[in-house]
Amino acid sequence: MKIPLRFTCRVESGASCRGKGRHENAFAVLVVIILLAIMASLAISNNVALGHLHREIQLLERRHQKRHESGKATNAPPAATTASTPERSAGLSDSSERPPKQ
């Protein structure tokens, strides 16, 4: 008994068409599998990098909070000590209390 083929092909110049389609399909499947593997590895590496960045941001936030809790780090310039002026040393605290000039 002869099993009928599901596809028909014309044999030109002595080439057979039975194995040609199978090899092309296998190659296409192999290419798709390789592309899927590359995409999966990129997705995994992106997730790993995102996890590292998330941990680094948390560490920076903790450092920032500790710095501001201590109250040492401010944007204001340091308080300069002013030398006492003769008016202040004489007990006059405001310029309106100065004696009139003669």
Backbone as ProteinMPNN parsed JSONL, in Angstrom:
{"seq_chain_A": "MKIPLRFTCRVESGASCRGKGRHENAFAVLVVIILLAIMASLAISNNVALGHLHREIQLLERRHQKRHESGKATNAPPAATTASTPERSAGLSDSSERPPKQ", "coords_chain_A": {"N_chain_A": [[0.846, -1.159, 0.0], [0.517, 2.206, -0.789], [1.458, 5.258, 0.708], [-0.098, 8.316, 0.563], [1.356, 11.519, -0.184], [1.198, 14.581, 1.621], [1.686, 17.005, 0.531], [2.311, 18.44, -2.597], [4.909, 18.454, -4.962], [6.96, 19.645, -7.526], [9.415, 18.041, -9.211], [12.273, 19.27, -10.326], [14.91, 19.149, -12.54], [16.042, 16.863, -11.384], [16.134, 17.16, -8.553], [15.133, 16.428, -5.256], [12.206, 17.125, -3.339], [11.436, 16.439, -0.843], [13.157, 16.447, 1.546], [14.087, 19.065, 1.589], [12.24, 21.085, 2.464], [11.905, 20.337, 5.14], [14.419, 20.787, 6.256], [14.636, 23.549, 5.956], [12.514, 24.391, 7.535], [13.35, 23.435, 10.025], [15.65, 24.962, 10.383], [14.522, 27.513, 10.541], [13.013, 27.251, 12.891], [15.09, 26.805, 14.681], [16.42, 29.294, 14.538], [14.43, 30.971, 15.585], [14.233, 29.943, 18.187], [16.804, 30.539, 19.146], [16.721, 33.364, 19.028], [14.681, 33.83, 20.899], [15.963, 32.884, 23.199], [18.045, 34.738, 23.428], [16.543, 37.084, 23.86], [15.336, 36.41, 26.299], [17.572, 36.205, 27.969], [18.444, 38.866, 27.924], [16.26, 40.122, 29.152], [16.391, 38.986, 31.711], [18.915, 39.895, 32.564], [18.419, 42.64, 32.603], [16.531, 42.787, 34.664], [18.119, 41.998, 36.823], [20.007, 44.076, 36.889], [18.278, 46.186, 37.433], [17.455, 45.496, 40.004], [19.889, 45.821, 41.402], [20.238, 48.593, 41.097], [18.002, 49.503, 42.482], [18.608, 48.726, 45.115], [20.848, 50.326, 45.512], [19.747, 52.897, 45.397], [18.122, 52.802, 47.666], [20.124, 52.656, 49.63], [21.374, 55.148, 49.274], [19.24, 56.823, 49.976], [18.961, 56.196, 52.698], [21.422, 57.15, 53.684], [21.081, 59.86, 53.1], [18.878, 60.516, 54.714], [19.971, 60.039, 57.258], [21.924, 62.011, 57.316], [20.406, 64.374, 57.298], [18.932, 64.076, 59.59], [20.751, 64.413, 61.63], [21.308, 67.101, 61.579], [23.58, 68.482, 61.053], [24.431, 69.009, 58.474], [23.884, 71.698, 56.533], [22.717, 74.197, 54.267], [23.292, 76.762, 54.873], [25.671, 79.354, 55.403], [28.544, 79.081, 57.579], [28.273, 80.414, 60.907], [29.677, 83.501, 61.368], [32.035, 84.876, 63.558], [31.79, 87.996, 64.916], [33.839, 90.782, 65.425], [33.932, 92.766, 68.324], [32.64, 96.014, 68.232], [33.638, 99.429, 68.952], [31.375, 100.826, 69.787], [29.605, 98.875, 70.683], [31.077, 97.818, 72.737], [30.984, 99.832, 74.531], [28.583, 99.628, 75.624], [26.398, 100.422, 74.164], [23.748, 99.363, 72.275], [22.205, 99.81, 70.038], [22.016, 101.742, 67.045], [20.365, 103.943, 67.182], [20.54, 104.825, 69.749], [22.802, 106.266, 70.021], [24.843, 108.973, 71.122], [24.256, 112.39, 70.201], [26.228, 113.907, 67.626], [28.759, 116.407, 68.035]], "CA_chain_A": [[0.0, 0.0, 0.0], [1.286, 3.413, -0.937], [0.955, 6.357, 1.539], [-0.073, 9.541, -0.241], [2.01, 12.681, 0.397], [0.25, 15.657, 1.909], [1.983, 18.154, -0.302], [2.809, 18.063, -3.918], [5.995, 19.285, -5.415], [7.479, 19.287, -8.841], [10.835, 17.763, -9.196], [12.918, 19.852, -11.497], [16.326, 18.822, -12.743], [16.475, 15.748, -10.564], [16.2, 17.447, -7.122], [13.963, 15.959, -4.509], [11.654, 18.195, -2.5], [11.029, 15.917, 0.445], [14.023, 16.872, 2.64], [14.404, 20.491, 1.528], [11.317, 21.827, 3.32], [12.149, 19.985, 6.537], [15.63, 21.459, 6.705], [14.337, 24.977, 6.062], [11.664, 24.581, 8.719], [14.179, 23.21, 11.205], [16.515, 26.122, 10.527], [13.688, 28.63, 11.001], [12.696, 26.984, 14.294], [16.326, 27.024, 15.427], [16.641, 30.743, 14.608], [13.44, 31.529, 16.518], [14.614, 29.537, 19.546], [17.981, 31.323, 19.522], [16.274, 34.736, 19.3], [13.958, 33.816, 22.176], [16.947, 32.727, 24.27], [18.72, 36.034, 23.568], [15.607, 38.018, 24.478], [15.153, 36.014, 27.694], [18.776, 36.57, 28.721], [18.424, 40.326, 28.082], [15.242, 40.464, 30.152], [16.903, 38.596, 33.024], [19.995, 40.804, 32.952], [17.807, 43.932, 32.934], [15.931, 42.674, 35.995], [19.209, 41.971, 37.803], [20.54, 45.442, 36.978], [17.262, 46.994, 38.103], [17.534, 45.168, 41.432], [21.077, 46.479, 41.953], [19.971, 50.03, 41.169], [17.019, 49.729, 43.547], [19.329, 48.648, 46.383], [21.719, 51.489, 45.631], [18.896, 54.045, 45.718], [17.752, 52.678, 49.081], [21.286, 53.014, 50.43], [21.538, 56.599, 49.197], [18.165, 57.44, 50.757], [19.293, 56.053, 54.119], [22.495, 58.104, 53.984], [20.508, 61.204, 53.041], [18.052, 60.705, 55.904], [20.845, 60.144, 58.429], [22.598, 63.305, 57.265], [19.474, 65.441, 57.657], [18.482, 63.891, 60.971], [21.758, 64.91, 62.554], [21.218, 68.553, 61.592], [24.889, 69.087, 60.83], [24.584, 69.454, 57.09], [22.941, 72.727, 56.117], [23.183, 75.022, 53.167], [23.615, 78.092, 55.391], [27.099, 79.511, 55.684], [28.809, 79.004, 59.027], [28.106, 81.688, 61.624], [30.959, 84.188, 61.553], [32.135, 85.627, 64.813], [32.087, 89.405, 64.618], [34.623, 91.466, 66.462], [33.109, 93.79, 68.975], [32.936, 97.384, 67.818], [33.739, 100.314, 70.126], [30.047, 101.218, 70.263], [29.043, 97.755, 71.431], [31.824, 97.631, 73.978], [30.626, 100.908, 75.451], [27.275, 99.351, 76.2], [25.336, 100.887, 73.275], [23.389, 98.219, 71.466], [21.52, 100.19, 68.813], [22.545, 102.996, 66.492], [19.46, 105.025, 67.56], [20.867, 105.235, 71.103], [24.068, 106.993, 70.017], [24.725, 110.393, 71.5], [24.381, 113.254, 69.021], [27.569, 114.411, 67.348], [28.873, 117.844, 68.303]], "C_chain_A": [[0.899, 1.232, 0.0], [0.632, 4.523, -0.116], [1.041, 7.635, 0.712], [0.628, 10.681, 0.513], [0.999, 13.803, 0.601], [0.528, 16.896, 1.076], [2.503, 17.64, -1.641], [3.951, 18.98, -4.291], [6.448, 18.79, -6.782], [8.973, 19.082, -8.731], [11.416, 18.291, -10.497], [14.4, 19.518, -11.463], [16.838, 17.812, -11.74], [16.558, 16.007, -9.071], [14.952, 16.934, -6.439], [13.486, 17.065, -3.58], [11.258, 17.695, -1.128], [11.867, 16.472, 1.592], [14.268, 18.366, 2.679], [13.519, 21.319, 2.464], [11.545, 21.546, 4.784], [13.379, 20.703, 7.068], [15.398, 22.96, 6.869], [13.484, 25.253, 7.286], [12.473, 24.403, 10.001], [15.103, 24.401, 11.448], [15.728, 27.314, 11.044], [13.333, 28.459, 12.481], [13.932, 27.233, 15.161], [16.619, 28.513, 15.586], [15.682, 31.378, 15.605], [13.803, 31.174, 17.958], [15.82, 30.331, 20.027], [17.592, 32.759, 19.84], [15.506, 34.827, 20.62], [14.92, 33.682, 23.356], [17.698, 34.042, 24.509], [17.813, 37.045, 24.258], [15.407, 37.696, 25.963], [16.374, 36.408, 28.528], [18.86, 38.079, 28.921], [17.413, 40.756, 29.144], [15.738, 40.13, 31.563], [17.997, 39.549, 33.478], [19.459, 42.194, 33.289], [17.174, 43.891, 34.321], [16.995, 42.657, 37.085], [19.772, 43.375, 37.992], [19.556, 46.359, 37.691], [17.255, 46.73, 39.608], [18.727, 45.829, 42.094], [20.842, 47.986, 42.099], [18.985, 50.359, 42.289], [17.705, 49.694, 44.913], [20.239, 49.855, 46.585], [20.931, 52.745, 45.977], [18.458, 53.989, 47.179], [18.906, 53.071, 49.992], [21.507, 54.518, 50.434], [20.46, 57.323, 49.997], [18.45, 57.345, 52.25], [20.384, 57.039, 54.526], [21.961, 59.527, 54.034], [19.685, 61.481, 54.296], [18.908, 60.836, 57.157], [21.527, 61.504, 58.472], [21.667, 64.417, 57.713], [18.916, 65.283, 59.06], [19.479, 64.483, 61.949], [21.75, 66.433, 62.628], [22.546, 69.231, 61.347], [25.021, 69.656, 59.434], [23.493, 70.453, 56.743], [23.531, 73.491, 54.963], [23.579, 76.416, 53.63], [25.116, 78.188, 55.635], [27.34, 79.455, 57.184], [28.718, 80.386, 59.67], [29.482, 82.288, 61.877], [30.946, 84.925, 62.868], [32.557, 87.047, 64.479], [32.881, 90.003, 65.769], [33.773, 92.569, 67.066], [33.586, 95.178, 68.532], [33.032, 98.263, 69.057], [32.377, 100.699, 70.665], [29.45, 100.113, 71.118], [29.786, 97.555, 72.751], [31.492, 98.717, 75.0], [29.257, 100.696, 76.048], [26.139, 99.849, 75.336], [25.004, 99.749, 72.322], [22.737, 98.6, 70.15], [22.054, 101.523, 68.341], [21.637, 104.183, 66.837], [19.791, 105.556, 68.95], [22.195, 106.015, 71.166], [23.869, 108.442, 70.463], [24.912, 111.254, 70.261], [25.801, 113.768, 68.877], [27.621, 115.923, 67.591], [29.74, 118.518, 67.292]], "O_chain_A": [[1.909, 1.284, 0.702], [-0.578, 4.732, -0.203], [2.111, 7.996, 0.221], [0.495, 10.782, 1.732], [0.052, 13.943, -0.173], [-0.345, 17.753, 0.941], [3.053, 16.544, -1.752], [3.938, 20.164, -3.957], [6.307, 17.611, -7.107], [9.685, 19.925, -8.186], [11.098, 17.829, -11.593], [15.04, 19.613, -10.416], [17.98, 17.916, -11.292], [17.026, 15.125, -8.351], [13.852, 17.001, -6.987], [14.293, 17.856, -3.091], [10.778, 18.483, -0.313], [11.28, 16.946, 2.565], [14.631, 18.89, 3.733], [14.028, 22.177, 3.185], [11.389, 22.448, 5.607], [13.382, 21.174, 8.205], [15.904, 23.571, 7.811], [13.705, 26.235, 7.994], [12.288, 25.153, 10.959], [15.313, 24.801, 12.593], [16.216, 28.051, 11.9], [13.354, 29.43, 13.237], [13.83, 27.804, 16.246], [17.026, 28.948, 16.663], [16.086, 32.236, 16.39], [13.691, 32.015, 18.851], [15.863, 30.754, 21.182], [18.078, 33.323, 20.821], [15.665, 35.791, 21.369], [14.711, 34.302, 24.4], [17.955, 34.415, 25.653], [18.258, 37.78, 25.139], [15.318, 38.604, 26.789], [16.234, 36.887, 29.653], [19.302, 38.534, 29.976], [17.687, 41.654, 29.941], [15.527, 40.903, 32.497], [18.017, 39.968, 34.635], [19.995, 42.859, 34.176], [17.272, 44.861, 35.073], [16.798, 43.237, 38.153], [19.991, 43.815, 39.121], [19.964, 47.219, 38.472], [17.068, 47.656, 40.398], [18.618, 46.342, 43.207], [21.21, 48.579, 43.113], [19.123, 51.38, 42.962], [17.422, 50.529, 45.773], [20.382, 50.349, 47.703], [21.395, 53.571, 46.764], [18.427, 55.017, 47.856], [18.702, 53.737, 51.006], [21.794, 55.102, 51.479], [20.745, 58.338, 50.632], [18.211, 58.3, 52.99], [20.295, 57.683, 55.572], [22.341, 60.309, 54.905], [19.784, 62.563, 54.875], [18.607, 61.652, 58.027], [21.69, 62.085, 59.544], [22.091, 65.317, 58.438], [18.471, 66.261, 59.66], [19.087, 65.003, 62.994], [22.149, 66.999, 63.646], [22.628, 70.456, 61.427], [25.663, 70.689, 59.243], [22.317, 70.098, 56.668], [24.736, 73.425, 54.719], [24.149, 77.18, 52.851], [25.752, 77.21, 56.028], [26.44, 79.747, 57.972], [29.046, 81.397, 59.048], [30.338, 81.673, 62.513], [29.941, 85.531, 63.24], [33.579, 87.26, 63.825], [32.604, 89.741, 66.94], [32.99, 93.218, 66.372], [34.784, 95.455, 68.473], [32.546, 97.872, 70.118], [32.223, 100.884, 71.872], [28.855, 100.384, 72.161], [29.19, 97.17, 73.757], [31.701, 98.531, 76.199], [28.808, 101.483, 76.881], [24.984, 99.712, 75.739], [25.886, 99.23, 71.638], [22.715, 97.788, 69.225], [22.496, 102.342, 69.147], [22.094, 105.325, 66.791], [19.352, 106.653, 69.296], [22.649, 106.377, 72.251], [22.829, 109.045, 70.197], [25.659, 110.877, 69.358], [26.488, 114.031, 69.864], [26.634, 116.626, 67.375], [29.946, 119.73, 67.364]]}, "name": "protein", "num_of_chains": 1, "seq": "MKIPLRFTCRVESGASCRGKGRHENAFAVLVVIILLAIMASLAISNNVALGHLHREIQLLERRHQKRHESGKATNAPPAATTASTPERSAGLSDSSERPPKQ"}
